[in-house]
Amino acid sequence: MSPSPDIITVDVRGEICPVPLIKATEAMKAASPGQNIAMLTDFPPAILVVTNAAIKNGWDVKIESMTTSEWKITLVPIGGASITS
């Protein structure tokens, strides 16, 4: 995980579940108010799993295809979303 003032970048390329979900959850917990998360993955099931977890916890999700086998999932907090436990 690499934090910056505006965005946390989580690169889970080469990882399979549950690693993308665990890393996304850790990033959502660590995010400062208003801080976005960008997750890079090459594991298609991670798109659904991470999207479901983010929406459940009050995050908006944007999915971009970077190549035919890599995606960027951007998580944006809605109304100060965060995971506290």
N, CA, C and O atoms as a Tinker XYZ file with bonds, in Angstrom:
   340  protein
     1  N      0.849000   -1.164000    0.000000    73     2
     2  CA     0.000000    0.000000    0.000000    64     1     3
     3  C      0.899000    1.232000    0.000000    63     2     4     5
     4  O      1.868000    1.294000    0.756000    81     3
     5  N      0.583000    2.208000   -0.842000    73     3     6
     6  CA     1.385000    3.410000   -0.874000    64     5     7
     7  C      0.489000    4.633000   -0.686000    63     6     8     9
     8  O     -0.279000    4.988000   -1.580000    81     7
     9  N      0.592000    5.278000    0.487000    73     7    10
    10  CA    -0.270000    6.429000    0.734000    64     9    11
    11  C      0.282000    7.710000    0.131000    63    10    12    13
    12  O      1.496000    7.875000    0.011000    81    11
    13  N     -0.604000    8.608000   -0.245000    73    11    14
    14  CA    -0.259000    9.959000   -0.667000    64    13    15
    15  C     -1.345000   10.851000   -0.096000    63    14    16    17
    16  O     -2.327000   10.347000    0.449000    81    15
    17  N     -1.198000   12.147000   -0.204000    73    15    18
    18  CA    -2.210000   13.019000    0.395000    64    17    19
    19  C     -3.627000   12.796000   -0.140000    63    18    20    21
    20  O     -4.591000   12.904000    0.619000    81    19
    21  N     -3.770000   12.490000   -1.421000    73    19    22
    22  CA    -5.095000   12.381000   -2.013000    64    21    23
    23  C     -5.547000   10.955000   -2.292000    63    22    24    25
    24  O     -6.746000   10.695000   -2.394000    81    23
    25  N     -4.613000   10.037000   -2.414000    73    23    26
    26  CA    -4.984000    8.692000   -2.854000    64    25    27
    27  C     -4.066000    7.640000   -2.237000    63    26    28    29
    28  O     -2.873000    7.872000   -2.043000    81    27
    29  N     -4.645000    6.487000   -1.937000    73    27    30
    30  CA    -3.870000    5.323000   -1.507000    64    29    31
    31  C     -3.857000    4.366000   -2.693000    63    30    32    33
    32  O     -4.915000    4.010000   -3.211000    81    31
    33  N     -2.674000    3.948000   -3.124000    73    31    34
    34  CA    -2.572000    3.009000   -4.230000    64    33    35
    35  C     -2.260000    1.625000   -3.675000    63    34    36    37
    36  O     -1.298000    1.441000   -2.928000    81    35
    37  N     -3.093000    0.652000   -4.055000    73    35    38
    38  CA    -2.923000   -0.732000   -3.615000    64    37    39
    39  C     -2.742000   -1.584000   -4.870000    63    38    40    41
    40  O     -3.661000   -1.704000   -5.679000    81    39
    41  N     -1.574000   -2.167000   -5.028000    73    39    42
    42  CA    -1.271000   -2.987000   -6.201000    64    41    43
    43  C     -1.345000   -4.457000   -5.796000    63    42    44    45
    44  O     -0.461000   -4.966000   -5.106000    81    43
    45  N     -2.405000   -5.130000   -6.233000    73    43    46
    46  CA    -2.567000   -6.550000   -5.912000    64    45    47
    47  C     -2.483000   -7.412000   -7.173000    63    46    48    49
    48  O     -2.999000   -8.529000   -7.211000    81    47
    49  N     -1.830000   -6.878000   -8.196000    73    47    50
    50  CA    -1.630000   -7.678000   -9.407000    64    49    51
    51  C     -0.807000   -8.908000   -9.037000    63    50    52    53
    52  O      0.186000   -8.817000   -8.315000    81    51
    53  N     -1.243000  -10.059000   -9.547000    73    51    54
    54  CA    -0.575000  -11.314000   -9.238000    64    53    55
    55  C     -1.133000  -12.001000   -8.004000    63    54    56    57
    56  O     -0.725000  -13.118000   -7.686000    81    55
    57  N     -2.057000  -11.358000   -7.305000    73    55    58
    58  CA    -2.668000  -11.921000   -6.102000    64    57    59
    59  C     -4.071000  -12.431000   -6.414000    63    58    60    61
    60  O     -4.763000  -11.873000   -7.265000    81    59
    61  N     -4.491000  -13.492000   -5.724000    73    59    62
    62  CA    -5.846000  -13.998000   -5.856000    64    61    63
    63  C     -6.565000  -13.820000   -4.515000    63    62    64    65
    64  O     -5.937000  -13.513000   -3.502000    81    63
    65  N     -7.868000  -14.014000   -4.521000    73    63    66
    66  CA    -8.661000  -13.857000   -3.304000    64    65    67
    67  C     -8.207000  -14.870000   -2.262000    63    66    68    69
    68  O     -7.898000  -16.019000   -2.580000    81    67
    69  N     -8.174000  -14.426000   -1.032000    73    67    70
    70  CA    -8.798000  -13.239000   -0.459000    64    69    71
    71  C     -7.894000  -12.021000   -0.362000    63    70    72    73
    72  O     -8.306000  -11.014000    0.215000    81    71
    73  N     -6.673000  -12.068000   -0.904000    73    71    74
    74  CA    -5.715000  -10.967000   -0.736000    64    73    75
    75  C     -6.269000   -9.618000   -1.214000    63    74    76    77
    76  O     -6.149000   -8.642000   -0.473000    81    75
    77  N     -6.870000   -9.506000   -2.414000    73    75    78
    78  CA    -7.396000   -8.193000   -2.816000    64    77    79
    79  C     -8.437000   -7.635000   -1.845000    63    78    80    81
    80  O     -8.443000   -6.436000   -1.563000    81    79
    81  N     -9.309000   -8.493000   -1.337000    73    79    82
    82  CA   -10.315000   -8.031000   -0.377000    64    81    83
    83  C     -9.672000   -7.581000    0.928000    63    82    84    85
    84  O    -10.050000   -6.548000    1.482000    81    83
    85  N     -8.712000   -8.339000    1.418000    73    83    86
    86  CA    -8.022000   -7.972000    2.661000    64    85    87
    87  C     -7.303000   -6.642000    2.494000    63    86    88    89
    88  O     -7.404000   -5.769000    3.356000    81    87
    89  N     -6.576000   -6.483000    1.391000    73    87    90
    90  CA    -5.832000   -5.238000    1.155000    64    89    91
    91  C     -6.778000   -4.044000    0.974000    63    90    92    93
    92  O     -6.492000   -2.948000    1.456000    81    91
    93  N     -7.906000   -4.255000    0.281000    73    91    94
    94  CA    -8.879000   -3.175000    0.098000    64    93    95
    95  C     -9.477000   -2.767000    1.440000    63    94    96    97
    96  O     -9.632000   -1.578000    1.718000    81    95
    97  N     -9.813000   -3.748000    2.268000    73    95    98
    98  CA   -10.379000   -3.465000    3.585000    64    97    99
    99  C     -9.379000   -2.711000    4.451000    63    98   100   101
   100  O     -9.751000   -1.761000    5.140000    81    99
   101  N     -8.123000   -3.120000    4.425000    73    99   102
   102  CA    -7.075000   -2.414000    5.173000    64   101   103
   103  C     -6.952000   -0.972000    4.700000    63   102   104   105
   104  O     -6.815000   -0.058000    5.514000    81   103
   105  N     -7.000000   -0.766000    3.385000    73   103   106
   106  CA    -6.887000    0.586000    2.836000    64   105   107
   107  C     -8.084000    1.448000    3.229000    63   106   108   109
   108  O     -7.923000    2.625000    3.552000    81   107
   109  N     -9.291000    0.861000    3.201000    73   107   110
   110  CA   -10.473000    1.628000    3.604000    64   109   111
   111  C    -10.392000    2.025000    5.068000    63   110   112   113
   112  O    -10.825000    3.117000    5.436000    81   111
   113  N     -9.844000    1.153000    5.910000    73   111   114
   114  CA    -9.669000    1.477000    7.328000    64   113   115
   115  C     -8.620000    2.569000    7.524000    63   114   116   117
   116  O     -8.772000    3.427000    8.394000    81   115
   117  N     -7.560000    2.540000    6.720000    73   115   118
   118  CA    -6.442000    3.473000    6.872000    64   117   119
   119  C     -6.688000    4.832000    6.218000    63   118   120   121
   120  O     -5.994000    5.801000    6.526000    81   119
   121  N     -7.654000    4.907000    5.332000    73   119   122
   122  CA    -7.877000    6.139000    4.571000    64   121   123
   123  C     -8.287000    7.291000    5.478000    63   122   124   125
   124  O     -9.095000    7.129000    6.393000    81   123
   125  N     -7.719000    8.441000    5.208000    73   123   126
   126  CA    -8.121000    9.671000    5.888000    64   125   127
   127  C     -9.430000   10.153000    5.275000    63   126   128   129
   128  O     -9.756000    9.773000    4.150000    81   127
   129  N    -10.182000   10.978000    5.988000    73   127   130
   130  CA   -11.428000   11.500000    5.409000    64   129   131
   131  C    -11.172000   12.151000    4.041000    63   130   132   133
   132  O    -10.284000   12.992000    3.900000    81   131
   133  N    -11.949000   11.755000    3.056000    73   131   134
   134  CA   -11.819000   12.305000    1.712000    64   133   135
   135  C    -10.738000   11.670000    0.859000    63   134   136   137
   136  O    -10.587000   12.033000   -0.308000    81   135
   137  N     -9.988000   10.738000    1.407000    73   135   138
   138  CA    -8.902000   10.109000    0.662000    64   137   139
   139  C     -9.438000    8.953000   -0.178000    63   138   140   141
   140  O    -10.158000    8.095000    0.334000    81   139
   141  N     -9.092000    8.926000   -1.462000    73   139   142
   142  CA    -9.512000    7.876000   -2.380000    64   141   143
   143  C     -8.526000    6.717000   -2.346000    63   142   144   145
   144  O     -7.404000    6.842000   -1.857000    81   143
   145  N     -8.978000    5.581000   -2.879000    73   143   146
   146  CA    -8.149000    4.388000   -2.975000    64   145   147
   147  C     -8.149000    3.928000   -4.426000    63   146   148   149
   148  O     -9.207000    3.839000   -5.049000    81   147
   149  N     -6.976000    3.635000   -4.966000    73   147   150
   150  CA    -6.858000    3.075000   -6.311000    64   149   151
   151  C     -6.254000    1.692000   -6.173000    63   150   152   153
   152  O     -5.125000    1.546000   -5.706000    81   151
   153  N     -7.006000    0.670000   -6.579000    73   151   154
   154  CA    -6.516000   -0.699000   -6.521000    64   153   155
   155  C     -6.264000   -1.206000   -7.933000    63   154   156   157
   156  O     -7.117000   -1.081000   -8.813000    81   155
   157  N     -5.087000   -1.777000   -8.139000    73   155   158
   158  CA    -4.721000   -2.367000   -9.423000    64   157   159
   159  C     -4.798000   -3.877000   -9.282000    63   158   160   161
   160  O     -4.208000   -4.450000   -8.367000    81   159
   161  N     -5.528000   -4.524000  -10.191000    73   159   162
   162  CA    -5.681000   -5.973000  -10.120000    64   161   163
   163  C     -5.687000   -6.599000  -11.503000    63   162   164   165
   164  O     -6.024000   -5.962000  -12.501000    81   163
   165  N     -5.302000   -7.867000  -11.527000    73   163   166
   166  CA    -5.387000   -8.653000  -12.761000    64   165   167
   167  C     -6.211000   -9.920000  -12.516000    63   166   168   169
   168  O     -6.167000  -10.865000  -13.305000    81   167
   169  N     -6.963000   -9.924000  -11.410000    73   167   170
   170  CA    -7.778000  -11.070000  -11.015000    64   169   171
   171  C     -9.249000  -10.673000  -11.100000    63   170   172   173
   172  O     -9.761000  -10.015000  -10.193000    81   171
   173  N     -9.943000  -11.065000  -12.183000    73   171   174
   174  CA   -11.323000  -10.606000  -12.403000    64   173   175
   175  C    -12.283000  -10.776000  -11.220000    63   174   176   177
   176  O    -13.081000   -9.869000  -10.979000    81   175
   177  N    -12.253000  -11.894000  -10.465000    73   175   178
   178  CA   -13.172000  -11.989000   -9.332000    64   177   179
   179  C    -12.966000  -10.902000   -8.269000    63   178   180   181
   180  O    -13.893000  -10.579000   -7.526000    81   179
   181  N    -11.763000  -10.343000   -8.198000    73   179   182
   182  CA   -11.500000   -9.279000   -7.226000    64   181   183
   183  C    -12.349000   -8.051000   -7.507000    63   182   184   185
   184  O    -12.701000   -7.316000   -6.584000    81   183
   185  N    -12.677000   -7.823000   -8.756000    73   183   186
   186  CA   -13.498000   -6.663000   -9.107000    64   185   187
   187  C    -14.836000   -6.739000   -8.379000    63   186   188   189
   188  O    -15.261000   -5.766000   -7.756000    81   187
   189  N    -15.491000   -7.873000   -8.455000    73   187   190
   190  CA   -16.795000   -8.042000   -7.810000    64   189   191
   191  C    -16.682000   -8.027000   -6.296000    63   190   192   193
   192  O    -17.469000   -7.360000   -5.624000    81   191
   193  N    -15.720000   -8.747000   -5.752000    73   191   194
   194  CA   -15.575000   -8.858000   -4.303000    64   193   195
   195  C    -15.255000   -7.499000   -3.672000    63   194   196   197
   196  O    -15.870000   -7.110000   -2.680000    81   195
   197  N    -14.298000   -6.790000   -4.250000    73   195   198
   198  CA   -13.911000   -5.489000   -3.707000    64   197   199
   199  C    -15.041000   -4.471000   -3.895000    63   198   200   201
   200  O    -15.305000   -3.672000   -2.997000    81   199
   201  N    -15.706000   -4.494000   -5.048000    73   199   202
   202  CA   -16.826000   -3.587000   -5.288000    64   201   203
   203  C    -17.928000   -3.803000   -4.251000    63   202   204   205
   204  O    -18.436000   -2.838000   -3.681000    81   203
   205  N    -18.299000   -5.053000   -4.004000    73   203   206
   206  CA   -19.346000   -5.342000   -3.014000    64   205   207
   207  C    -18.961000   -4.861000   -1.624000    63   206   208   209
   208  O    -19.784000   -4.266000   -0.928000    81   207
   209  N    -17.735000   -5.107000   -1.215000    73   207   210
   210  CA   -17.282000   -4.677000    0.112000    64   209   211
   211  C    -17.272000   -3.157000    0.222000    63   210   212   213
   212  O    -17.672000   -2.601000    1.245000    81   211
   213  N    -16.814000   -2.488000   -0.831000    73   211   214
   214  CA   -16.754000   -1.026000   -0.807000    64   213   215
   215  C    -18.153000   -0.417000   -0.722000    63   214   216   217
   216  O    -18.390000    0.482000    0.085000    81   215
   217  N    -19.069000   -0.899000   -1.542000    73   215   218
   218  CA   -20.434000   -0.366000   -1.528000    64   217   219
   219  C    -21.081000   -0.612000   -0.169000    63   218   220   221
   220  O    -21.758000    0.267000    0.365000    81   219
   221  N    -20.880000   -1.787000    0.385000    73   219   222
   222  CA   -21.436000   -2.130000    1.700000    64   221   223
   223  C    -20.953000   -1.162000    2.777000    63   222   224   225
   224  O    -21.667000   -0.875000    3.737000    81   223
   225  N    -19.722000   -0.660000    2.599000    73   223   226
   226  CA   -19.137000    0.236000    3.595000    64   225   227
   227  C    -19.231000    1.719000    3.212000    63   226   228   229
   228  O    -18.558000    2.558000    3.811000    81   227
   229  N    -20.062000    2.041000    2.219000    73   227   230
   230  CA   -20.326000    3.437000    1.902000    64   229   231
   231  C    -19.322000    4.102000    0.975000    63   230   232   233
   232  O    -19.104000    5.310000    1.067000    81   231
   233  N    -18.716000    3.343000    0.094000    73   231   234
   234  CA   -17.758000    3.884000   -0.866000    64   233   235
   235  C    -18.353000    3.801000   -2.264000    63   234   236   237
   236  O    -19.035000    2.831000   -2.593000    81   235
   237  N    -18.102000    4.806000   -3.082000    73   235   238
   238  CA   -18.472000    4.755000   -4.490000    64   237   239
   239  C    -17.338000    4.056000   -5.237000    63   238   240   241
   240  O    -16.181000    4.131000   -4.825000    81   239
   241  N    -17.669000    3.380000   -6.329000    73   239   242
   242  CA   -16.688000    2.565000   -7.045000    64   241   243
   243  C    -16.670000    2.937000   -8.525000    63   242   244   245
   244  O    -17.714000    3.081000   -9.161000    81   243
   245  N    -15.465000    3.088000   -9.051000    73   243   246
   246  CA   -15.276000    3.301000  -10.489000    64   245   247
   247  C    -14.289000    2.252000  -10.970000    63   246   248   249
   248  O    -13.211000    2.098000  -10.396000    81   247
   249  N    -14.656000    1.526000  -12.028000    73   247   250
   250  CA   -13.795000    0.471000  -12.563000    64   249   251
   251  C    -13.324000    0.872000  -13.951000    63   250   252   253
   252  O    -14.133000    1.204000  -14.817000    81   251
   253  N    -12.008000    0.838000  -14.158000    73   251   254
   254  CA   -11.422000    1.155000  -15.461000    64   253   255
   255  C    -10.602000   -0.026000  -15.953000    63   254   256   257
   256  O     -9.842000   -0.621000  -15.189000    81   255
   257  N    -10.753000   -0.362000  -17.212000    73   255   258
   258  CA    -9.923000   -1.389000  -17.829000    64   257   259
   259  C     -8.617000   -0.728000  -18.261000    63   258   260   261
   260  O     -8.616000    0.195000  -19.076000    81   259
   261  N     -7.512000   -1.207000  -17.708000    73   259   262
   262  CA    -6.203000   -0.649000  -18.039000    64   261   263
   263  C     -5.616000   -1.358000  -19.261000    63   262   264   265
   264  O     -5.029000   -0.722000  -20.137000    81   263
   265  N     -5.780000   -2.673000  -19.307000    73   263   266
   266  CA    -5.399000   -3.507000  -20.451000    64   265   267
   267  C     -6.475000   -4.587000  -20.542000    63   266   268   269
   268  O     -7.461000   -4.549000  -19.806000    81   267
   269  N     -6.288000   -5.535000  -21.434000    73   267   270
   270  CA    -7.283000   -6.595000  -21.546000    64   269   271
   271  C     -7.315000   -7.503000  -20.319000    63   270   272   273
   272  O     -8.259000   -8.273000  -20.145000    81   271
   273  N     -6.294000   -7.419000  -19.468000    73   271   274
   274  CA    -6.260000   -8.294000  -18.296000    64   273   275
   275  C     -5.882000   -7.573000  -17.002000    63   274   276   277
   276  O     -5.496000   -8.215000  -16.025000    81   275
   277  N     -5.989000   -6.251000  -16.991000    73   275   278
   278  CA    -5.716000   -5.478000  -15.777000    64   277   279
   279  C     -6.757000   -4.385000  -15.614000    63   278   280   281
   280  O     -7.193000   -3.765000  -16.585000    81   279
   281  N     -7.148000   -4.159000  -14.346000    73   279   282
   282  CA    -8.160000   -3.152000  -14.042000    64   281   283
   283  C     -7.710000   -2.264000  -12.905000    63   282   284   285
   284  O     -6.900000   -2.655000  -12.064000    81   283
   285  N     -8.253000   -1.057000  -12.898000    73   283   286
   286  CA    -8.050000   -0.120000  -11.804000    64   285   287
   287  C     -9.414000    0.109000  -11.171000    63   286   288   289
   288  O    -10.350000    0.556000  -11.833000    81   287
   289  N     -9.518000   -0.202000   -9.888000    73   287   290
   290  CA   -10.742000    0.009000   -9.130000    64   289   291
   291  C    -10.491000    1.222000   -8.242000    63   290   292   293
   292  O     -9.631000    1.186000   -7.362000    81   291
   293  N    -11.240000    2.288000   -8.472000    73   291   294
   294  CA   -11.091000    3.494000   -7.658000    64   293   295
   295  C    -12.240000    3.551000   -6.671000    63   294   296   297
   296  O    -13.408000    3.500000   -7.058000    81   295
   297  N    -11.900000    3.656000   -5.385000    73   295   298
   298  CA   -12.879000    3.765000   -4.323000    64   297   299
   299  C    -12.899000    5.191000   -3.808000    63   298   300   301
   300  O    -11.861000    5.746000   -3.447000    81   299
   301  N    -14.078000    5.779000   -3.776000    73   299   302
   302  CA   -14.245000    7.173000   -3.347000    64   301   303
   303  C    -15.209000    7.187000   -2.166000    63   302   304   305
   304  O    -16.328000    6.686000   -2.274000    81   303
   305  N    -14.786000    7.756000   -1.039000    73   303   306
   306  CA   -15.673000    7.759000    0.128000    64   305   307
   307  C    -16.897000    8.632000   -0.110000    63   306   308   309
   308  O    -16.795000    9.728000   -0.660000    81   307
   309  N    -18.048000    8.135000    0.307000    73   307   310
   310  CA   -19.293000    8.897000    0.208000    64   309   311
   311  C    -19.629000    9.404000    1.602000    63   310   312   313
   312  O    -19.831000    8.607000    2.519000    81   311
   313  N    -19.688000   10.703000    1.770000    73   311   314
   314  CA   -20.076000   11.279000    3.054000    64   313   315
   315  C    -19.211000   10.844000    4.219000    63   314   316   317
   316  O    -19.722000   10.558000    5.302000    81   315
   317  N    -17.906000   10.792000    4.008000    73   315   318
   318  CA   -16.987000   10.455000    5.097000    64   317   319
   319  C    -16.976000    8.986000    5.457000    63   318   320   321
   320  O    -16.760000    8.637000    6.618000    81   319
   321  N    -17.203000    8.117000    4.487000    73   319   322
   322  CA   -17.206000    6.671000    4.731000    64   321   323
   323  C    -15.878000    6.211000    5.309000    63   322   324   325
   324  O    -14.816000    6.688000    4.910000    81   323
   325  N    -15.946000    5.300000    6.233000    73   323   326
   326  CA   -14.739000    4.660000    6.760000    64   325   327
   327  C    -15.165000    3.378000    7.457000    63   326   328   329
   328  O    -16.330000    3.205000    7.815000    81   327
   329  N    -14.215000    2.492000    7.639000    73   327   330
   330  CA   -14.463000    1.246000    8.351000    64   329   331
   331  C    -13.796000    1.394000    9.702000    63   330   332   333
   332  O    -12.600000    1.675000    9.773000    81   331
   333  N    -14.539000    1.211000   10.763000    73   331   334
   334  CA   -13.973000    1.424000   12.078000    64   333   335
   335  C    -13.621000    0.145000   12.815000    63   334   336   337
   336  O    -12.882000    0.192000   13.799000    81   335
   337  N    -14.126000   -0.990000   12.369000    73   335   338
   338  CA   -13.791000   -2.228000   13.100000    64   337   339
   339  C    -13.326000   -3.309000   12.161000    63   338   340
   340  O    -13.004000   -4.413000   12.600000    81   339
